[in-house]
Amino acid sequence: MLNVSAGVGMNSSMDDMSLIPQAQRHHMVVREIGEEIDLEIGPGDDDPSFGNTTLIGAPLRESSAEEHGETRQRGLISQLPNDAQDMSKTQPGKRKKKVVKRWRDEWADTYKWAYVDMKDGTARIFCSVCREYGRKHRRNPYGNEGSRNMQMSALEEHNNSLLHKEALRLQMASKEKIIVDKPVHLKAVMSKTSGSILEATLKRDANEVEFIQAVQEVVEALERVIAKNSLYINIMERLLEPERMIVFRVSWLDDRGETHVNRGFRVQFNQSMGPCRGGLRFHPLMNLSTAKFLGFEQTLKNALSPYKLGGAAGGSDFDPKGKSDNEIMRFCQSFMSEMYRYLGPDKDLPSEEVGVGTREMGYLFGQYRRLAGQFQGSFTGPRIFWSGSSLRPEATGYGLVFFAQLMLADMNKELKGLRCVVSGSGKIAMHVLEKLIAYGALPISVSDSRGYLVDEDGFDYMKISFLRDIKAQQRSLRDYSKTYSRSKYYDEAKPWNEQCDLAFACASQNEIDQSDAIQLVNSGCRILVEGSNMPCTPEAVQVLRKASVLIAPAMAAGAGGVVAGELELNHECSLMHWSPEDFESKLQEAMKQTYQRAIKAATDFGYKKESPEALVHGAVISAFLTIAQAMTDQGCV
């Protein structure tokens, strides 16, 4: 009896028996199209072995009941007399369409960037990134053996597409179990010159979606600048390549004595303005792309501030949640054992970011001081009695509110009585709540990774203290609603559908997508203040601009932390403690200068002061021109 389940042509002892049936089944219809060929499967059954063959990059799966039925049917036909088999072969092949349809569907399920559509009356596999199908292709080394070759050729066709690099990144991300929601959104209206800069970035850093998104936003804002002076193209090309990227292993022991290995990053993006300053992020999804994106944003943010500093960012894919203090200390010491040689008051000093607070910065600074052998400067975040300004932790959150107040002042309005929605529940979000209350506003929400909490009565200082206790004990925000009956916690939701006048996005990058932006517009929001870096997707930005929602970019509104960092670098300031009043006065003055610089740059290049993109583009233009001047003066280095 013929063993069909092994697949036709899979058994070497049956090669002679299978060659003729395969030749009869596969009739290749070839039509010449210039140097290309067009392959189609002619009438007859598809290769039955393909039904049980794993697609490229696809996980193994069990055959369906229908496939088992087809296999049994082929087995029965193989046992028929020769005449009966000839009759069965002359019957129309209905199974071929089912098989081809099945592998087309499997393709679409395996690669989320692919979809099946009709082309000239025939179902084809299209790439959702480049919108092309792989039917027409050059002859390739795999030969021309039926539908599997068509699949391989389609993949090769797409590999040659520039925009398809993003599709390959999605494929790699799926293998690494990293969930990627959306591909890179490329704006079609960009000028040819600006487009060439983005194209070069796509070629070089095709897998770094966060970095590419940040580059696109900056290049879009600089279109008018580059159009006036083409010399800035070369400056931009140099700026987009970090001066130094450090990737290293971090080995540490847990409390049970077991060894763990994480990866550490530090990207010193640009030092043309001065020593680097930038955050450290400990998060399981931290990677080189995120480090580059954060370093790039920090470089521009530092250049826009009144105090000139270089930009850097880094961190690790280490997750501090659920770890004991001793485990976090051992990890931080191992991390700093590699990083210390790249740090110093005249080189690079790190600051807090997601997953890195006062505890982590204390452990990092202790190991740095031990290895450096002297007390060189201070990291951002250590406690007041070490060194640094007394209001350093509050600087970023307070600065966001000061910036919003400046925007409202230009509209002859004030914060008092305005309903404000805040996302996030970390250090920045809590300090935003504090300062909003001080200005008489009504903050009504905070959020975490599992949902958001809304209090219709608004938060006060006592409620904020209670929220801090909840977070310190690593409890859910849901526990807040058990104490305050007028509050409610919503699972798996975001606060953007709540009625508000202002919104403060203080959670993470890309937290506001297109649907969230529509909800914000419908909820009456007129100003969005970015507390986190790049909180809006490109699609969300377009929605907000069409609705004339003003956006305070994180590059400008988040400069409060930069101001405090510069004060800490000043030796005289680091040896004294600023009073809260003095520090707030200096912070307000610095935020006012930042706001005025962004507005002036926007108006100089033809943007109306009241337009939604004025602050965003103005901040980028001002920061870039400052960096470009420094890079030009220092030569090609």
C-alpha positions in Angstrom: 0.0 0.0 0.0 1.3 3.5 -0.9 2.1 5.6 2.1 0.6 8.9 1.1 1.1 10.6 4.4 4.8 10.7 3.8 4.3 13.1 0.9 4.8 12.5 -2.8 8.4 12.5 -3.7 9.6 12.5 0.0 10.7 8.8 0.0 13.8 8.2 -2.1 12.8 4.6 -3.0 9.7 5.9 -4.8 11.3 8.7 -6.9 10.7 6.8 -10.2 7.0 6.2 -9.3 6.4 9.9 -8.3 8.2 11.7 -11.1 5.5 11.0 -13.7 2.5 11.8 -11.5 4.2 15.1 -10.5 4.9 16.0 -14.1 1.3 15.3 -15.0 0.0 17.4 -12.0 2.2 20.5 -12.5 1.8 22.3 -15.9 3.6 25.6 -15.8 2.1 28.3 -17.9 4.9 30.7 -18.9 4.3 34.0 -20.6 7.3 36.3 -21.4 7.1 39.8 -20.1 10.3 41.5 -21.0 13.0 40.1 -18.8 10.5 38.9 -16.3 8.4 35.7 -16.3 4.8 35.2 -15.1 4.2 31.8 -13.4 0.8 30.2 -13.0 -0.2 26.7 -11.9 -2.1 25.0 -14.7 -5.1 22.7 -14.4 -4.6 19.8 -12.0 -3.8 19.1 -8.4 -1.3 21.2 -6.4 1.7 19.5 -4.9 0.1 17.5 -2.0 3.3 17.7 0.0 2.9 21.5 0.2 -0.2 21.1 2.3 1.9 19.5 5.1 4.9 21.8 4.6 5.5 24.6 7.1 5.5 28.1 5.5 8.6 30.2 6.0 8.7 31.5 9.5 5.3 29.9 10.4 4.8 27.8 13.5 3.9 24.1 13.1 0.3 23.2 13.2 -1.8 20.1 13.0 -3.6 19.2 9.9 -7.4 19.9 9.8 -10.1 17.2 9.5 -10.6 18.3 5.9 -6.9 17.7 5.1 -7.0 14.2 6.7 -10.0 13.5 4.6 -8.2 14.5 1.4 -5.2 12.4 2.4 -7.4 9.3 2.9 -9.1 10.0 -0.4 -5.7 10.1 -2.2 -4.8 6.8 -0.4 -8.0 5.2 -1.7 -7.4 6.4 -5.2 -3.9 5.0 -5.2 -5.3 1.5 -4.5 -7.8 1.6 -7.5 -7.0 -0.4 -10.7 -5.1 1.5 -13.4 -8.2 2.2 -15.5 -10.0 3.6 -12.5 -7.1 5.8 -11.6 -6.9 7.2 -15.2 -10.6 8.0 -15.0 -10.1 9.8 -11.7 -7.3 11.8 -13.2 -9.4 13.0 -16.1 -12.0 14.4 -13.7 -11.7 18.2 -13.0 -9.3 19.0 -10.1 -11.5 20.7 -7.5 -9.1 20.2 -4.7 -6.4 22.5 -6.1 -8.4 25.7 -5.4 -9.0 24.6 -1.8 -5.3 23.9 -1.3 -4.1 27.2 -2.9 -6.7 29.1 -1.0 -5.6 27.5 2.2 -1.9 28.4 1.8 -2.9 32.0 0.8 -4.9 32.3 4.0 -2.0 30.8 6.0 0.3 33.4 4.4 -2.0 36.2 5.6 -2.2 34.7 9.1 1.5 34.2 9.4 2.6 37.6 8.1 0.3 40.2 9.5 1.6 42.6 6.9 0.1 40.6 4.0 -3.4 40.4 2.7 -5.3 38.5 0.0 -7.0 40.5 -2.8 -8.2 40.0 -6.3 -6.0 41.1 -9.2 -7.4 40.6 -12.8 -9.9 38.1 -11.5 -7.2 36.1 -9.6 -6.6 36.0 -5.8 -3.1 37.3 -5.1 -1.0 37.9 -2.0 -0.3 41.6 -1.4 2.1 43.3 1.0 0.3 45.8 3.1 3.4 47.9 3.3 4.4 48.3 -0.3 1.0 47.4 -1.8 2.5 45.1 -4.4 2.1 41.4 -5.0 4.8 38.9 -5.8 3.3 37.3 -9.0 5.7 38.9 -11.4 9.3 38.1 -10.5 12.7 37.3 -12.0 13.9 33.7 -12.3 15.5 32.7 -9.1 17.8 30.0 -7.8 14.9 28.0 -6.2 13.7 26.9 -9.6 10.2 27.1 -10.9 8.4 24.2 -9.2 4.8 25.4 -8.5 3.1 27.2 -5.8 5.8 27.0 -3.1 8.2 28.6 -5.5 5.7 31.4 -6.1 5.6 31.9 -2.3 9.4 32.1 -2.1 9.5 34.5 -5.1 6.9 36.7 -3.6 8.9 37.0 -0.5 12.1 37.9 -2.5 10.1 40.4 -4.5 9.0 42.2 -1.3 12.5 42.0 0.2 13.7 44.2 -2.6 11.2 46.9 -1.7 12.5 49.7 0.5 9.3 50.1 2.5 9.1 46.3 3.0 12.1 46.5 5.3 9.5 47.4 8.0 7.6 44.2 7.1 10.7 42.2 7.8 11.1 44.0 11.1 7.6 42.8 12.0 8.6 39.3 11.1 11.7 39.5 13.3 9.8 41.0 16.1 7.3 38.2 16.1 10.1 35.7 16.5 11.4 37.6 19.5 7.9 37.7 21.0 7.8 41.5 20.8 4.3 42.7 20.0 4.4 45.5 17.4 1.0 47.1 16.8 1.6 49.1 13.7 4.2 49.6 11.0 6.0 52.8 10.3 3.6 55.4 9.0 5.2 57.3 6.2 3.8 60.7 5.2 3.3 60.9 1.4 3.5 64.7 1.1 7.1 65.1 2.2 9.4 66.9 -0.2 11.9 65.0 -2.3 14.8 66.4 -0.3 13.3 65.6 3.0 12.2 62.2 1.7 15.8 61.3 0.7 16.9 61.8 4.4 14.1 59.5 5.6 14.9 57.0 2.8 18.6 56.8 3.9 17.4 56.2 7.5 15.1 53.5 6.4 17.9 51.8 4.5 20.3 51.9 7.4 18.0 51.4 10.4 15.1 49.5 8.9 14.3 47.5 12.0 14.2 50.5 14.4 10.6 51.6 14.2 10.6 54.0 17.2 13.7 55.8 15.9 12.3 56.0 12.4 9.1 57.5 13.7 11.0 60.1 15.7 13.2 60.9 12.6 10.1 61.4 10.4 8.5 63.8 12.8 11.7 65.9 12.9 12.3 65.8 9.2 8.7 66.9 8.5 9.2 69.9 10.9 12.4 70.8 9.1 11.1 70.8 5.5 11.0 74.6 5.2 14.4 74.9 6.9 16.1 72.4 4.5 14.3 74.0 1.5 16.0 77.3 2.3 19.5 75.9 2.9 20.4 72.6 1.3 23.6 72.5 3.4 21.5 71.4 6.3 21.0 68.0 4.6 24.6 67.0 5.4 24.2 68.3 9.0 21.0 66.3 9.4 22.7 63.1 8.0 25.5 63.5 10.6 23.1 64.3 13.4 21.0 61.1 12.7 24.0 58.9 13.4 24.8 58.7 17.1 28.4 59.6 18.2 28.6 56.4 20.3 26.4 53.4 20.9 27.3 51.1 23.8 25.6 47.6 24.1 26.8 45.3 26.8 25.9 42.2 28.9 24.6 42.6 32.4 24.9 39.5 34.6 23.4 39.4 38.1 22.3 37.0 40.8 18.8 36.8 42.3 18.1 36.0 45.9 18.1 32.2 45.2 21.6 32.4 43.7 20.5 31.9 40.2 22.2 33.8 37.3 20.3 36.1 35.0 21.5 37.9 32.0 20.1 41.2 30.6 21.3 43.6 28.0 22.4 47.2 28.7 22.4 50.2 26.4 23.7 53.7 26.4 23.5 55.9 23.3 25.5 59.1 23.5 23.8 60.8 20.6 25.4 64.2 20.3 27.9 66.2 22.4 28.4 69.2 20.2 26.5 71.4 22.7 28.2 70.0 25.9 28.4 66.9 28.1 25.5 64.4 27.7 22.5 64.3 29.9 19.7 61.8 29.5 17.7 59.1 31.2 18.1 55.5 32.0 15.1 53.2 31.4 14.6 49.8 32.9 11.8 48.0 31.1 11.4 44.6 29.5 10.8 46.1 26.0 13.8 48.3 26.1 16.0 47.9 23.0 18.5 49.8 20.9 15.8 51.4 18.8 14.1 52.9 21.9 17.5 54.0 23.2 18.3 55.8 20.0 14.8 57.4 19.8 15.1 58.7 23.4 18.6 59.9 22.8 17.6 61.8 19.7 14.7 63.4 21.4 16.8 64.3 24.4 19.5 65.9 22.2 16.9 68.3 20.7 15.3 68.9 24.1 18.6 69.9 25.6 19.4 72.1 22.7 16.1 73.9 23.0 16.5 74.7 26.7 18.3 77.8 27.9 21.1 75.6 29.2 23.1 73.8 26.5 23.8 70.2 27.0 24.4 67.1 24.8 21.9 64.3 24.6 22.0 60.7 25.6 19.7 57.8 26.7 20.0 54.2 27.7 18.8 51.5 30.0 18.2 47.8 30.0 15.6 45.2 29.3 15.6 44.4 33.0 12.2 44.6 34.7 12.4 45.9 38.3 8.8 44.9 39.1 8.6 42.0 41.5 12.3 42.2 42.4 13.6 42.6 45.9 15.8 45.5 46.9 18.9 43.3 47.0 18.2 41.9 43.5 17.8 45.5 42.1 21.0 46.5 43.9 23.0 43.6 42.4 21.7 44.4 39.0 22.4 48.1 39.3 26.0 47.4 40.5 26.6 45.0 37.6 25.1 47.5 35.1 27.4 50.3 36.4 30.5 48.1 36.5 30.4 48.4 32.7 28.9 51.9 32.3 31.1 53.8 34.7 34.0 54.2 32.3 31.8 56.2 29.9 30.3 58.5 32.6 31.6 61.7 34.3 30.6 65.3 34.9 32.3 66.3 31.6 31.2 63.2 29.7 27.7 61.9 30.5 25.5 61.9 33.6 22.4 59.7 33.6 19.0 60.7 35.0 15.8 58.9 35.9 13.4 57.4 33.4 10.7 54.7 33.4 11.6 52.0 35.9 14.5 54.0 37.4 13.7 56.0 40.5 15.5 57.3 43.6 16.3 53.8 44.8 17.9 52.7 41.5 19.8 55.9 41.0 21.2 55.6 44.5 22.5 52.1 43.8 23.9 53.2 40.5 25.6 56.3 41.9 27.1 54.3 44.8 28.8 51.8 42.5 29.9 54.6 40.2 31.5 56.5 43.1 33.2 53.3 44.3 34.7 52.5 40.9 35.6 56.1 40.0 37.3 56.6 43.3 36.0 60.1 43.9 32.7 62.0 44.3 32.4 63.3 40.8 29.2 65.3 40.3 25.8 63.7 41.1 23.3 61.6 39.2 19.8 63.0 38.8 17.5 61.5 41.4 19.6 60.9 44.6 18.1 62.2 47.8 18.2 65.9 48.7 20.9 65.5 51.4 23.5 64.3 48.9 23.6 67.1 46.3 21.5 68.8 43.7 18.5 71.0 43.8 15.8 70.4 46.4 13.0 70.3 43.8 14.7 68.2 41.2 12.1 65.3 41.2 9.2 67.8 40.6 10.9 69.8 37.9 9.5 68.0 34.8 5.9 67.7 36.1 5.8 71.3 37.3 7.4 72.5 34.0 4.6 70.9 32.0 2.0 72.9 33.9 4.0 76.1 33.6 4.2 75.5 29.9 0.4 74.9 29.6 -0.2 78.2 31.6 2.0 80.1 29.0 -0.1 78.7 26.2 -3.3 79.7 27.9 -2.0 83.1 28.7 -1.6 83.8 25.0 -5.3 82.8 24.6 -6.3 85.2 27.4 -7.3 82.2 29.6 -6.0 80.6 32.8 -5.9 77.1 34.3 -8.4 77.9 37.1 -11.5 75.9 36.8 -10.4 73.9 33.7 -11.1 70.1 33.7 -7.8 68.2 33.0 -7.2 64.6 32.1 -3.9 63.1 33.0 -2.5 59.7 31.9 0.2 57.8 33.8 0.6 57.5 37.6 4.4 57.9 38.0 6.5 60.7 39.2 5.7 63.1 36.4 2.0 62.5 36.5 1.8 63.0 40.3 3.6 66.3 40.2 1.4 67.4 37.3 -1.6 66.8 39.6 0.0 68.7 42.4 0.7 71.8 40.3 -2.7 71.7 38.6 -4.4 71.8 42.0 -2.2 74.7 43.0 -3.4 76.6 39.9 -7.1 75.9 40.7 -7.6 73.4 37.9 -9.6 70.2 38.3 -7.5 67.1 37.5 -9.8 64.0 37.3 -7.8 61.0 36.1 -4.7 58.9 36.3 -3.8 55.6 34.6 -1.6 52.5 34.7 -0.9 49.7 32.4 -4.2 47.9 33.2 -6.7 50.8 32.9 -7.5 54.2 34.2 -9.1 55.8 37.3 -11.4 58.8 37.1 -12.7 60.9 40.1 -15.5 63.2 39.1 -14.9 65.3 42.2 -11.3 65.9 41.1 -8.1 65.1 43.1 -6.9 67.1 46.0 -3.6 66.9 48.0 -5.0 64.2 50.4 -6.1 62.1 47.5 -2.7 62.4 45.8 -1.0 61.3 49.0 -3.3 58.2 49.0 -2.5 57.5 45.4 1.2 57.6 46.2 0.7 55.1 49.0 -1.1 52.8 46.6 1.7 53.0 44.1 4.4 52.6 46.8 2.7 49.4 48.0 2.4 48.2 44.3 -1.3 47.9 44.6 -3.8 48.5 41.9 -5.4 51.9 41.3 -8.7 50.1 41.7 -8.2 50.2 45.4 -8.7 54.0 45.3 -12.3 53.6 44.2 -13.0 51.4 47.3 -12.3 54.5 49.5 -13.8 57.2 47.3 -17.3 56.3 46.1 -17.5 59.0 43.4 -14.5 57.5 41.6 -14.4 54.6 39.1 -11.7 52.4 37.7 -12.0 51.2 34.0 -10.1 48.0 33.0 -8.2 47.9 29.7 -9.1 51.5 28.8 -7.6 54.9 28.5 -8.9 58.2 29.9 -9.1 60.1 26.6 -12.9 59.7 26.3 -13.5 61.8 29.5 -14.7 65.3 29.0 -11.8 67.7 29.4 -10.3 71.1 28.4 -6.7 70.0 28.7 -5.0 66.6 28.5 -1.5 65.7 29.9 0.0 62.6 28.3 2.5 61.3 30.9 2.5 57.5 30.4 4.6 56.2 27.5 5.4 56.7 23.8 2.6 56.1 21.3 0.0 55.9 24.1 -2.4 58.0 21.9 -3.4 56.3 18.6 -5.9 57.4 16.0 -9.0 56.3 17.8 -7.8 57.9 21.1 -7.2 61.1 19.2 -10.8 61.0 17.9 -12.0 60.5 21.4 -10.0 63.4 22.7 -11.4 65.7 20.0 -15.0 64.5 20.8 -14.4 65.1 24.5 -13.8 68.8 24.0 -10.0 68.8 24.5 -8.3 72.0 23.1 -4.7 71.5 24.3 -2.6 68.4 24.6 0.6 68.6 26.7 3.1 65.9 26.0 4.7 64.7 29.3 6.2 61.5 27.8 8.4 61.4 24.7 6.5 60.9 21.5 3.1 60.0 23.1 1.1 60.3 19.8 1.3 58.1 16.7 1.6 59.9 13.4 -2.1 59.1 12.6 -3.1 60.6 15.9 -1.1 63.8 15.2 -3.0 64.2 11.9 -6.4 63.9 13.6 -5.5 66.4 16.3 -4.1 69.0 13.8 -7.2 68.7 11.6 -9.3 69.4 14.7 -7.1 72.4 15.6 -6.0 70.9 18.9 -2.9 72.7 20.1 0.0 70.3 21.0 2.7 71.3 23.5 5.6 69.0 22.4 7.6 67.1 25.0 10.7 68.6 23.5 9.7 72.0 24.8 7.2 71.3 27.6 9.4 68.7 29.2 12.4 70.9 29.5 12.0 71.3 33.3 14.2 68.3 34.0 16.9 69.7 31.7 16.8 73.0 33.7 17.3 71.2 37.0 20.1 69.0 35.4 22.0 72.1 34.4 21.7 73.6 37.9 23.1 70.3 39.3 26.1 70.5 37.0 26.9 73.9 38.2 29.4 73.4 41.1 28.2 76.3 43.1 24.6 75.3 42.9 25.3 71.7 43.7 26.8 72.8 47.1 23.7 74.6 48.2 20.0 73.8 48.4 17.5 75.9 46.5 14.4 77.0 48.4 11.2 75.9 46.6 10.3 79.4 45.8 13.7 80.2 44.2 13.7 77.0 42.3 10.2 77.5 40.9 11.0 81.0 39.9 14.1 79.8 37.9 12.0 77.0 36.4 9.2 79.3 35.3 11.7 81.7 33.7 13.4 78.8 31.8 10.1 77.5 30.6 9.1 81.0 29.4 12.3 81.3 27.4 11.8 77.8 25.9 8.2 78.7 24.9 9.3 82.0 23.3 12.1 80.4 21.3 9.8 77.8 19.9 7.2 80.4 18.9 9.8 82.7 17.3 11.3 80.0 15.2 7.8 78.9 14.0 6.9 82.5 13.0 10.3 83.0 11.3 9.5 80.2 9.0 6.0 81.1 8.1 3.9 79.2 10.7 1.1 81.2 12.3 1.3 81.4 16.0 -2.2 80.0 16.6 -1.7 77.1 14.1 -1.7 73.5 15.7 1.7 72.7 14.3 3.4 76.0 15.3 4.9 74.9 18.7 5.8 71.4 17.4 7.7 72.6 14.3 9.0 75.7 16.0 10.6 73.7 18.8 12.3 71.3 16.4 13.5 74.2 14.2 15.0 76.2 17.1 16.8 73.1 18.5 18.1 71.9 15.2 19.5 75.4 14.2 21.3 75.6 17.5 22.9 72.1 17.1 23.6 72.8 13.4 25.6 75.9 14.2 27.7 74.1 16.8 28.4 71.2 14.5 29.4 73.6 11.7 31.7 75.6 13.9 33.4 72.4 15.2 34.0 71.0 11.7 33.3 67.5 10.3 33.9 65.4 13.4 
